[in-house]
Structure formats: structure tokens, C-alpha cells
Amino acid sequence: MRDDPPGARSAHPLSGVLLVVPFALLATLVLGDWPPLRRLDLTITTHLHGYALDHPVWVRVMSLWTDVFAPMPLRAAALVLVIWLARDGARRVAVWVTTTMVLGGLLGPLLKLLVGRRRPDLPDPVAQAPGLAFPSGHALNAMLAAGVLLVVFLPRTRPRSAARAAVWLGALSIALVTGFSRVALGVHWSSDVLAGWLLGAAVVVATTSAFAVWSRSRSS
């Protein structure tokens, strides 16, 4: 039985590099404090913060979601998945999941230090978060988890089945809602979250492509 990440055979080695380009552009704009981006970030954060101040239930829902799908719970879930894959005989896929989560988890803090962007400083904040802002660690790890969910489980479902729709819905919800929750709570700028999504997607594609190249080299 083939033991590679599903989709690895068709992955192109340059795909991850292409996804890095918009991330690098966004990081350059943040480092240069580009006025249009700064105004857009401030406008979005201001509107969402005003809504949060007037809707405490909304804040509790967003806080619960952001805690449940924080980086550490997602890593714990990935560890359970790795153990299950290894016991199921899919050891290469287990290694791919591990590599993807670890690589993304290391890149996030490193890039935060390199960019050095501060989080929003809001009057009467509804939430607090330590550390630097760019890229959002929650958005990055949520995108990694969503990619793992799609790569591992989507090929196990039938086309147009309820199971396939559930996998897509779960992956999109984890990535999009988790990222949005960080802006809604006022602990990240919207561009931080976009950067996390882009970087997470780039890591998933890059590791899948790397495993495809490795698999072809072993079989040749």
C-alpha cells in the first residue's frame, strides 16, 4: 500500500515557493509601515473592537473558540493523529504530519522576532495576548491543522459525500474562524492573520512537495 501524503504525487516543488511570495510582500509592507495597509488594519480593528465592547456574549464565544483552537491544542490533536497513522501503517504520512506541524511551529516565532510588530494597543481591551504580532500564531497553526485535515482525510471520502463536505467544512472553519477570532478580540491586526494563513498554506504545500520528491527519489 502506498504510504505517502495523499496528493503528494501531483504536488509541484515550486508551489510552496509561489505561496511565499505574497507572504514576503505582506511582510515588506508591514516592515515599511505602508500607510494604506496601516489604515486598513486600524479601520477593521476599530470596528470589530467597538462591536466587541457592545456584545459581551460575542466576546465569550470568540474567546472560547480561540482557546479551543489555539496552537497547543492543535498540536496535541496532531500528535494523536500521528500516533493513529503510525499504528495504521501510514508511517510516511505520520512523518509528513509531524514535519509540517513542527516546521510551521518553528517558523512562526522566528518570523515574529524578525518583523517585531507590536499588537494592537486598544482602550478598554476585551482580551490580552503576550508577545509580538506578525504573523499570527493562531492563524498559522490553524491553517497547518486545516491542511493536515484535508490532506489526510479528504482522499478517504467519496466525491459529493457528506463525509467529504464535513472535512471541508471542518478545515475551513478551523482556519477561517480561528484567524478571525484573533482580530475580533483585538489581539492581532488583520494583516497578521492573513500572513499566518499564507505562511501556513505555504508550509503545507512545501512539505507535501518535498515528500513527493523524496518518494520519487526512493522509487527510482
Accessible surface in RSA format (square Angstrom, percent):
REM  Atomic radii and reference values for relative SASA: ProtOr
REM  Chains: A
REM  Algorithm: Lee & Richards
REM  Probe-radius: 1.40
REM  Slices: 20
REM RES _ NUM      All-atoms   Total-Side   Main-Chain    Non-polar    All polar
REM                ABS   REL    ABS   REL    ABS   REL    ABS   REL    ABS   REL
RES MET A   1   197.25 102.2 113.60  75.2  83.65 199.2  88.41  75.2 108.84 144.2
RES ARG A   2   124.64  52.3  91.56  46.7  33.08  78.8  59.92  81.9  64.72  39.2
RES ASP A   3    27.93  19.6  22.30  22.2   5.63  13.3  16.08  37.9  11.84  11.8
RES ASP A   4    10.72   7.5   2.35   2.3   8.37  19.8   0.81   1.9   9.91   9.9
RES PRO A   5     1.80   1.3   0.00   0.0   1.80   6.5   0.00   0.0   1.80  11.2
RES PRO A   6    42.07  30.7  26.27  23.9  15.80  57.4  37.52  31.0   4.55  28.3
RES GLY A   7    47.93  59.1   0.00   N/A  47.93  59.1  31.21  85.6  16.73  37.5
RES ALA A   8     0.69   0.6   0.23   0.4   0.46   1.1   0.23   0.3   0.46   1.2
RES ARG A   9   167.96  70.5 152.87  77.9  15.09  35.9  71.92  98.3  96.04  58.2
RES SER A  10   100.97  85.3  67.14  89.6  33.83  77.9  54.69 116.5  46.28  64.8
RES ALA A  11    22.56  20.7   6.91  10.7  15.66  35.6  16.74  23.6   5.82  15.4
RES HIS A  12   101.50  55.5  98.51  68.5   2.99   7.6  68.02  70.1  33.47  39.0
RES PRO A  13    64.83  47.3  51.54  47.0  13.30  48.3  52.32  43.2  12.52  77.8
RES LEU A  14   104.76  58.3 104.76  74.9   0.00   0.0 104.76  73.6   0.00   0.0
RES SER A  15    36.54  30.9  32.63  43.6   3.90   9.0  17.07  36.4  19.46  27.3
RES GLY A  16     1.59   2.0   0.00   N/A   1.59   2.0   1.58   4.3   0.01   0.0
RES VAL A  17    88.49  58.2  85.94  77.8   2.55   6.1  87.26  75.8   1.23   3.3
RES LEU A  18   121.94  67.9 114.32  81.8   7.61  19.1 114.72  80.6   7.22  19.4
RES LEU A  19    52.45  29.2  51.76  37.0   0.69   1.7  52.45  36.8   0.00   0.0
RES VAL A  20    65.76  43.3  65.51  59.3   0.25   0.6  65.76  57.1   0.00   0.0
RES VAL A  21    90.12  59.3  87.09  78.8   3.03   7.3  89.35  77.6   0.77   2.1
RES PRO A  22    51.74  37.7  46.75  42.6   4.99  18.1  49.07  40.5   2.67  16.6
RES PHE A  23    13.29   6.6  13.29   8.2   0.00   0.0  13.29   8.1   0.00   0.0
RES ALA A  24    47.85  44.0  43.53  67.2   4.32   9.8  46.82  65.9   1.03   2.7
RES LEU A  25   108.73  60.6 103.88  74.3   4.85  12.2 107.98  75.8   0.75   2.0
RES LEU A  26    13.77   7.7  12.85   9.2   0.92   2.3  13.61   9.6   0.16   0.4
RES ALA A  27    12.95  11.9  12.95  20.0   0.00   0.0  12.95  18.2   0.00   0.0
RES THR A  28    86.02  61.2  82.17  83.3   3.85   9.2  58.66  78.8  27.36  41.4
RES LEU A  29    44.60  24.8  43.06  30.8   1.54   3.9  44.52  31.3   0.08   0.2
RES VAL A  30    16.22  10.7   3.18   2.9  13.04  31.4   5.67   4.9  10.55  28.6
RES LEU A  31   112.12  62.4  79.22  56.7  32.91  82.7  82.97  58.3  29.15  78.5
RES GLY A  32    57.87  71.4   0.00   N/A  57.87  71.4  34.20  93.9  23.67  53.0
RES ASP A  33    80.87  56.6  74.35  74.0   6.52  15.4  30.51  71.8  50.36  50.2
RES TRP A  34   118.38  47.5 115.43  55.9   2.95   6.9  92.70  49.4  25.68  41.7
RES PRO A  35    57.52  41.9  57.52  52.4   0.00   0.0  57.52  47.5   0.00   0.0
RES PRO A  36    53.02  38.6  45.18  41.2   7.84  28.5  47.42  39.1   5.61  34.8
RES LEU A  37    19.19  10.7  17.26  12.3   1.93   4.8  19.19  13.5   0.00   0.0
RES ARG A  38   104.20  43.8 102.33  52.2   1.87   4.5  47.65  65.1  56.55  34.3
RES ARG A  39   139.60  58.6 137.40  70.0   2.20   5.2  66.06  90.3  73.54  44.6
RES LEU A  40    99.50  55.4  94.79  67.8   4.71  11.8  98.85  69.4   0.64   1.7
RES ASP A  41     1.78   1.2   1.78   1.8   0.00   0.0   1.46   3.4   0.32   0.3
RES LEU A  42    94.01  52.4  94.01  67.3   0.00   0.0  94.01  66.0   0.00   0.0
RES THR A  43    68.29  48.6  63.17  64.0   5.12  12.2  43.26  58.1  25.03  37.8
RES ILE A  44    58.17  33.1  54.71  40.8   3.46   8.3  58.05  41.8   0.12   0.3
RES THR A  45     0.26   0.2   0.05   0.0   0.21   0.5   0.05   0.1   0.21   0.3
RES THR A  46    79.00  56.2  72.29  73.3   6.71  16.0  66.00  88.6  13.00  19.7
RES HIS A  47   130.11  71.1 118.72  82.5  11.39  29.1  79.23  81.7  50.88  59.2
RES LEU A  48    33.93  18.9  33.78  24.2   0.15   0.4  33.85  23.8   0.09   0.2
RES HIS A  49    12.83   7.0  12.19   8.5   0.64   1.6  12.04  12.4   0.79   0.9
RES GLY A  50    30.88  38.1   0.00   N/A  30.88  38.1  29.87  82.0   1.01   2.3
RES TYR A  51   101.87  47.6  95.37  54.3   6.50  16.9  65.44  49.2  36.43  44.9
RES ALA A  52     1.44   1.3   0.20   0.3   1.24   2.8   0.20   0.3   1.24   3.3
RES LEU A  53    77.43  43.1  49.83  35.6  27.60  69.4  51.90  36.4  25.54  68.7
RES ASP A  54   109.47  76.7  82.65  82.3  26.82  63.4  21.15  49.8  88.32  88.1
RES HIS A  55    74.69  40.8  71.48  49.7   3.21   8.2  49.24  50.7  25.45  29.6
RES PRO A  56    80.29  58.5  76.77  70.0   3.52  12.8  79.55  65.7   0.74   4.6
RES VAL A  57    90.85  59.8  90.77  82.2   0.08   0.2  90.77  78.9   0.08   0.2
RES TRP A  58    70.52  28.3  66.22  32.1   4.30  10.1  68.81  36.7   1.71   2.8
RES VAL A  59    20.21  13.3  20.06  18.2   0.15   0.4  20.21  17.6   0.00   0.0
RES ARG A  60   147.58  62.0 140.21  71.5   7.37  17.6  70.91  96.9  76.67  46.5
RES VAL A  61    77.76  51.2  75.16  68.0   2.60   6.3  76.83  66.8   0.93   2.5
RES MET A  62    11.50   6.0  11.50   7.6   0.00   0.0  11.50   9.8   0.00   0.0
RES SER A  63    33.74  28.5  33.74  45.0   0.00   0.0  25.73  54.8   8.01  11.2
RES LEU A  64   119.36  66.5 115.75  82.8   3.61   9.1 118.75  83.4   0.62   1.7
RES TRP A  65    66.70  26.8  63.74  30.9   2.96   7.0  66.40  35.4   0.30   0.5
RES THR A  66     6.63   4.7   6.60   6.7   0.03   0.1   6.60   8.9   0.03   0.0
RES ASP A  67    93.27  65.3  84.68  84.3   8.59  20.3  25.45  59.9  67.82  67.6
RES VAL A  68    75.94  50.0  65.72  59.5  10.22  24.6  71.82  62.4   4.12  11.2
RES PHE A  69    44.96  22.5  44.96  27.8   0.00   0.0  44.96  27.3   0.00   0.0
RES ALA A  70    18.38  16.9  18.38  28.4   0.00   0.0  18.38  25.9   0.00   0.0
RES PRO A  71    23.86  17.4  23.86  21.8   0.00   0.0  23.86  19.7   0.00   0.0
RES MET A  72   128.72  66.7 126.23  83.5   2.50   5.9 114.52  97.4  14.21  18.8
RES PRO A  73    57.12  41.6  44.01  40.1  13.11  47.6  51.57  42.6   5.55  34.5
RES LEU A  74    13.64   7.6  11.53   8.2   2.11   5.3  11.60   8.1   2.04   5.5
RES ARG A  75    81.56  34.2  75.84  38.7   5.72  13.6  35.24  48.2  46.32  28.1
RES ALA A  76    56.90  52.3  49.83  76.9   7.06  16.1  55.08  77.6   1.82   4.8
RES ALA A  77    59.25  54.5  47.21  72.8  12.04  27.4  53.67  75.6   5.57  14.8
RES ALA A  78    12.34  11.3   8.43  13.0   3.91   8.9  11.90  16.8   0.44   1.2
RES LEU A  79   109.02  60.7 105.75  75.7   3.27   8.2 108.50  76.2   0.53   1.4
RES VAL A  80   101.48  66.8 100.35  90.8   1.13   2.7 100.70  87.5   0.78   2.1
RES LEU A  81    23.63  13.2  20.48  14.6   3.16   7.9  23.39  16.4   0.24   0.6
RES VAL A  82    27.49  18.1  27.49  24.9   0.00   0.0  27.49  23.9   0.00   0.0
RES ILE A  83    79.50  45.2  76.96  57.3   2.55   6.1  79.45  57.2   0.05   0.1
RES TRP A  84   106.61  42.8 102.45  49.6   4.16   9.8  80.09  42.7  26.52  43.0
RES LEU A  85     0.00   0.0   0.00   0.0   0.00   0.0   0.00   0.0   0.00   0.0
RES ALA A  86    34.22  31.5  32.02  49.4   2.20   5.0  32.37  45.6   1.85   4.9
RES ARG A  87   206.95  86.9 167.59  85.4  39.36  93.7  60.72  83.0 146.23  88.6
RES ASP A  88    72.60  50.9  52.55  52.3  20.05  47.4   9.61  22.6  62.99  62.8
RES GLY A  89    31.20  38.5   0.00   N/A  31.20  38.5  19.38  53.2  11.82  26.5
RES ALA A  90     8.25   7.6   8.25  12.7   0.00   0.0   8.25  11.6   0.00   0.0
RES ARG A  91   156.19  65.6 155.49  79.3   0.70   1.7  57.15  78.1  99.04  60.0
RES ARG A  92    64.41  27.0  63.56  32.4   0.86   2.0  13.33  18.2  51.08  31.0
RES VAL A  93     9.66   6.4   9.66   8.7   0.00   0.0   9.66   8.4   0.00   0.0
RES ALA A  94     5.25   4.8   5.12   7.9   0.13   0.3   5.25   7.4   0.00   0.0
RES VAL A  95    80.00  52.6  77.19  69.9   2.81   6.8  80.00  69.5   0.00   0.0
RES TRP A  96     0.00   0.0   0.00   0.0   0.00   0.0   0.00   0.0   0.00   0.0
RES VAL A  97     0.00   0.0   0.00   0.0   0.00   0.0   0.00   0.0   0.00   0.0
RES THR A  98    59.98  42.7  56.28  57.1   3.70   8.8  54.55  73.3   5.43   8.2
RES THR A  99    52.15  37.1  46.44  47.1   5.71  13.6  38.82  52.1  13.33  20.2
RES THR A 100     0.00   0.0   0.00   0.0   0.00   0.0   0.00   0.0   0.00   0.0
RES MET A 101    11.94   6.2  10.67   7.1   1.27   3.0  10.07   8.6   1.87   2.5
RES VAL A 102    80.19  52.8  74.67  67.6   5.52  13.3  80.19  69.7   0.00   0.0
RES LEU A 103    70.04  39.0  68.25  48.8   1.79   4.5  69.75  49.0   0.29   0.8
RES GLY A 104     0.00   0.0   0.00   N/A   0.00   0.0   0.00   0.0   0.00   0.0
RES GLY A 105    12.72  15.7   0.00   N/A  12.72  15.7   7.07  19.4   5.65  12.7
RES LEU A 106   122.04  68.0 115.36  82.5   6.68  16.8 116.20  81.6   5.84  15.7
RES LEU A 107    50.77  28.3  50.40  36.1   0.38   0.9  50.77  35.7   0.00   0.0
RES GLY A 108     1.42   1.8   0.00   N/A   1.42   1.8   1.42   3.9   0.00   0.0
RES PRO A 109    72.35  52.7  71.18  64.9   1.17   4.3  71.80  59.3   0.55   3.4
RES LEU A 110    93.91  52.3  90.44  64.7   3.47   8.7  93.10  65.4   0.81   2.2
RES LEU A 111    31.77  17.7  31.77  22.7   0.00   0.0  31.77  22.3   0.00   0.0
RES LYS A 112    30.70  15.0  30.67  18.8   0.04   0.1  29.94  26.9   0.76   0.8
RES LEU A 113   134.45  74.9 113.05  80.9  21.39  53.8 113.19  79.5  21.26  57.2
RES LEU A 114   123.94  69.0  97.07  69.4  26.88  67.6  99.82  70.1  24.13  64.9
RES VAL A 115    21.59  14.2   6.76   6.1  14.83  35.7   6.85   5.9  14.75  40.0
RES GLY A 116    37.62  46.4   0.00   N/A  37.62  46.4  15.15  41.6  22.47  50.3
RES ARG A 117    40.46  17.0  33.96  17.3   6.50  15.5  19.58  26.8  20.88  12.7
RES ARG A 118   194.97  81.9 186.80  95.2   8.18  19.5  63.82  87.2 131.16  79.5
RES ARG A 119    44.57  18.7  30.78  15.7  13.79  32.8  16.65  22.7  27.92  16.9
RES PRO A 120    16.15  11.8   0.00   0.0  16.15  58.7   0.08   0.1  16.07  99.9
RES ASP A 121   140.69  98.5 111.25 110.7  29.44  69.6  37.53  88.3 103.15 102.9
RES LEU A 122    25.36  14.1  14.75  10.6  10.60  26.7  15.75  11.1   9.61  25.9
RES PRO A 123   107.49  78.3  94.74  86.4  12.75  46.4 106.37  87.8   1.12   7.0
RES ASP A 124   103.51  72.5  86.90  86.5  16.61  39.3  30.89  72.7  72.62  72.4
RES PRO A 125    60.29  43.9  40.77  37.2  19.52  71.0  40.92  33.8  19.37 120.4
RES VAL A 126    39.75  26.2  12.45  11.3  27.30  65.8  20.36  17.7  19.39  52.6
RES ALA A 127    26.68  24.5  12.60  19.4  14.08  32.0  21.67  30.5   5.01  13.3
RES GLN A 128   150.20  84.0 118.83  86.8  31.36  74.7  60.89 129.6  89.30  67.7
RES ALA A 129    23.55  21.7   4.36   6.7  19.20  43.7   6.93   9.8  16.62  44.0
RES PRO A 130   121.78  88.8 105.73  96.4  16.05  58.3 116.65  96.3   5.13  31.9
RES GLY A 131    61.28  75.6   0.00   N/A  61.28  75.6  38.01 104.3  23.26  52.1
RES LEU A 132    51.08  28.4  48.70  34.8   2.39   6.0  48.70  34.2   2.39   6.4
RES ALA A 133     0.00   0.0   0.00   0.0   0.00   0.0   0.00   0.0   0.00   0.0
RES PHE A 134     0.06   0.0   0.00   0.0   0.06   0.2   0.00   0.0   0.06   0.2
RES PRO A 135     0.06   0.0   0.02   0.0   0.04   0.1   0.02   0.0   0.04   0.2
RES SER A 136     0.00   0.0   0.00   0.0   0.00   0.0   0.00   0.0   0.00   0.0
RES GLY A 137    14.52  17.9   0.00   N/A  14.52  17.9  12.96  35.6   1.55   3.5
RES HIS A 138    27.86  15.2  27.76  19.3   0.11   0.3  20.20  20.8   7.66   8.9
RES ALA A 139     0.00   0.0   0.00   0.0   0.00   0.0   0.00   0.0   0.00   0.0
RES LEU A 140     0.60   0.3   0.60   0.4   0.00   0.0   0.60   0.4   0.00   0.0
RES ASN A 141     3.53   2.4   3.53   3.4   0.00   0.0   0.00   0.0   3.53   3.4
RES ALA A 142     0.00   0.0   0.00   0.0   0.00   0.0   0.00   0.0   0.00   0.0
RES MET A 143    39.70  20.6  39.70  26.3   0.00   0.0  23.78  20.2  15.93  21.1
RES LEU A 144     0.00   0.0   0.00   0.0   0.00   0.0   0.00   0.0   0.00   0.0
RES ALA A 145    16.57  15.2  10.70  16.5   5.87  13.4  13.16  18.5   3.41   9.0
RES ALA A 146     5.18   4.8   5.18   8.0   0.00   0.0   5.18   7.3   0.00   0.0
RES GLY A 147     8.59  10.6   0.00   N/A   8.59  10.6   8.38  23.0   0.22   0.5
RES VAL A 148     6.49   4.3   6.49   5.9   0.00   0.0   6.49   5.6   0.00   0.0
RES LEU A 149    45.72  25.5  44.20  31.6   1.52   3.8  45.72  32.1   0.00   0.0
RES LEU A 150    37.86  21.1  35.76  25.6   2.10   5.3  36.09  25.3   1.76   4.7
RES VAL A 151    24.67  16.2  20.24  18.3   4.43  10.7  24.67  21.4   0.00   0.0
RES VAL A 152     1.79   1.2   0.95   0.9   0.85   2.0   1.19   1.0   0.61   1.6
RES PHE A 153    57.69  28.9  57.49  35.6   0.20   0.5  57.49  34.9   0.20   0.6
RES LEU A 154    31.78  17.7  31.78  22.7   0.00   0.0  31.78  22.3   0.00   0.0
RES PRO A 155    74.69  54.4  41.03  37.4  33.66 122.4  48.23  39.8  26.46 164.5
RES ARG A 156   127.49  53.5  87.67  44.7  39.82  94.8  47.27  64.6  80.22  48.6
RES THR A 157    20.19  14.4   8.56   8.7  11.63  27.7  13.05  17.5   7.14  10.8
RES ARG A 158   181.75  76.3 178.71  91.1   3.04   7.2  68.43  93.5 113.32  68.7
RES PRO A 159   101.66  74.1  86.98  79.3  14.67  53.3  87.38  72.1  14.28  88.7
RES ARG A 160   243.68 102.3 196.66 100.3  47.01 111.9  82.75 113.1 160.93  97.5
RES SER A 161    20.01  16.9   8.79  11.7  11.22  25.8  17.15  36.5   2.85   4.0
RES ALA A 162    89.21  82.0  69.52 107.3  19.69  44.8  76.75 108.1  12.46  33.0
RES ALA A 163    54.04  49.7  43.75  67.5  10.28  23.4  50.82  71.6   3.22   8.5
RES ARG A 164    64.13  26.9  64.13  32.7   0.00   0.0  15.94  21.8  48.19  29.2
RES ALA A 165    61.08  56.2  51.40  79.3   9.68  22.0  57.31  80.7   3.76  10.0
RES ALA A 166    60.90  56.0  48.40  74.7  12.50  28.4  53.16  74.9   7.74  20.5
RES VAL A 167    20.07  13.2  17.35  15.7   2.72   6.6  20.01  17.4   0.07   0.2
RES TRP A 168   108.25  43.4 108.25  52.4   0.00   0.0  97.11  51.8  11.14  18.1
RES LEU A 169   121.72  67.8 119.63  85.6   2.09   5.3 121.54  85.4   0.18   0.5
RES GLY A 170    23.89  29.5   0.00   N/A  23.89  29.5  23.58  64.7   0.32   0.7
RES ALA A 171     1.04   1.0   0.75   1.1   0.29   0.7   0.91   1.3   0.13   0.3
RES LEU A 172    87.94  49.0  87.40  62.5   0.53   1.3  87.90  61.7   0.04   0.1
RES SER A 173    30.59  25.9  27.07  36.1   3.53   8.1  14.62  31.1  15.98  22.4
RES ILE A 174    27.41  15.6  27.41  20.4   0.00   0.0  27.41  19.7   0.00   0.0
RES ALA A 175     4.00   3.7   4.00   6.2   0.00   0.0   4.00   5.6   0.00   0.0
RES LEU A 176    86.97  48.4  85.49  61.2   1.48   3.7  85.71  60.2   1.26   3.4
RES VAL A 177    47.94  31.5  46.45  42.0   1.49   3.6  47.94  41.7   0.00   0.0
RES THR A 178     0.00   0.0   0.00   0.0   0.00   0.0   0.00   0.0   0.00   0.0
RES GLY A 179     0.00   0.0   0.00   N/A   0.00   0.0   0.00   0.0   0.00   0.0
RES PHE A 180    77.56  38.8  74.72  46.3   2.84   7.4  77.56  47.0   0.00   0.0
RES SER A 181     0.00   0.0   0.00   0.0   0.00   0.0   0.00   0.0   0.00   0.0
RES ARG A 182    18.43   7.7  18.43   9.4   0.00   0.0   0.00   0.0  18.43  11.2
RES VAL A 183     7.86   5.2   7.29   6.6   0.57   1.4   7.29   6.3   0.57   1.6
RES ALA A 184     1.20   1.1   0.18   0.3   1.02   2.3   0.20   0.3   1.00   2.6
RES LEU A 185     5.35   3.0   3.57   2.6   1.77   4.5   3.67   2.6   1.67   4.5
RES GLY A 186     6.75   8.3   0.00   N/A   6.75   8.3   0.93   2.5   5.82  13.0
RES VAL A 187     6.10   4.0   4.25   3.9   1.85   4.5   6.10   5.3   0.00   0.0
RES HIS A 188     1.50   0.8   1.50   1.0   0.00   0.0   0.00   0.0   1.50   1.7
RES TRP A 189    41.56  16.7  41.56  20.1   0.00   0.0  37.30  19.9   4.26   6.9
RES SER A 190    25.14  21.2  20.31  27.1   4.82  11.1  18.16  38.7   6.97   9.8
RES SER A 191     4.06   3.4   0.93   1.2   3.13   7.2   3.79   8.1   0.27   0.4
RES ASP A 192     0.00   0.0   0.00   0.0   0.00   0.0   0.00   0.0   0.00   0.0
RES VAL A 193     4.12   2.7   4.12   3.7   0.00   0.0   4.12   3.6   0.00   0.0
RES LEU A 194    82.40  45.9  82.26  58.9   0.14   0.4  82.26  57.8   0.14   0.4
RES ALA A 195     0.00   0.0   0.00   0.0   0.00   0.0   0.00   0.0   0.00   0.0
RES GLY A 196     0.00   0.0   0.00   N/A   0.00   0.0   0.00   0.0   0.00   0.0
RES TRP A 197    54.35  21.8  53.68  26.0   0.67   1.6  53.98  28.8   0.36   0.6
RES LEU A 198    34.14  19.0  33.44  23.9   0.70   1.8  34.14  24.0   0.00   0.0
RES LEU A 199     9.92   5.5   9.90   7.1   0.02   0.0   9.92   7.0   0.00   0.0
RES GLY A 200     0.00   0.0   0.00   N/A   0.00   0.0   0.00   0.0   0.00   0.0
RES ALA A 201    26.30  24.2  23.17  35.8   3.13   7.1  26.30  37.0   0.00   0.0
RES ALA A 202     2.77   2.5   2.32   3.6   0.45   1.0   2.60   3.7   0.17   0.4
RES VAL A 203     5.78   3.8   4.19   3.8   1.58   3.8   5.76   5.0   0.01   0.0
RES VAL A 204    14.17   9.3  14.17  12.8   0.00   0.0  14.17  12.3   0.00   0.0
RES VAL A 205    42.90  28.2  40.64  36.8   2.26   5.4  42.90  37.3   0.00   0.0
RES ALA A 206    40.72  37.4  35.50  54.8   5.22  11.9  37.10  52.2   3.62   9.6
RES THR A 207     6.84   4.9   5.06   5.1   1.78   4.2   6.84   9.2   0.00   0.0
RES THR A 208    11.08   7.9  11.08  11.2   0.00   0.0  10.29  13.8   0.79   1.2
RES SER A 209     2.41   2.0   2.16   2.9   0.25   0.6   2.19   4.7   0.21   0.3
RES ALA A 210    57.44  52.8  45.40  70.1  12.04  27.4  53.02  74.7   4.41  11.7
RES PHE A 211    19.61   9.8  19.25  11.9   0.36   0.9  19.61  11.9   0.00   0.0
RES ALA A 212     1.15   1.1   0.10   0.2   1.05   2.4   0.80   1.1   0.35   0.9
RES VAL A 213    67.62  44.5  66.40  60.1   1.22   2.9  66.46  57.7   1.17   3.2
RES TRP A 214   102.64  41.2  98.71  47.8   3.93   9.2  84.14  44.9  18.50  30.0
RES SER A 215     7.56   6.4   6.66   8.9   0.90   2.1   0.19   0.4   7.37  10.3
RES ARG A 216   115.17  48.4 110.91  56.5   4.26  10.1  72.80  99.5  42.37  25.7
RES SER A 217    67.99  57.5  46.03  61.4  21.95  50.6  43.79  93.2  24.20  33.9
RES ARG A 218   143.26  60.1 108.46  55.3  34.80  82.8  28.24  38.6 115.02  69.7
RES SER A 219    97.32  82.2  56.42  75.3  40.90  94.2  50.18 106.9  47.14  66.0
RES SER A 220   124.97 105.6  56.66  75.6  68.31 157.4  77.67 165.4  47.30  66.3
END  Absolute sums over single chains surface
CHAIN  1 A    11626.5       9885.6       1740.9       8392.1       3234.4
END  Absolute sums over all chains
TOTAL         11626.5       9885.6       1740.9       8392.1       3234.4
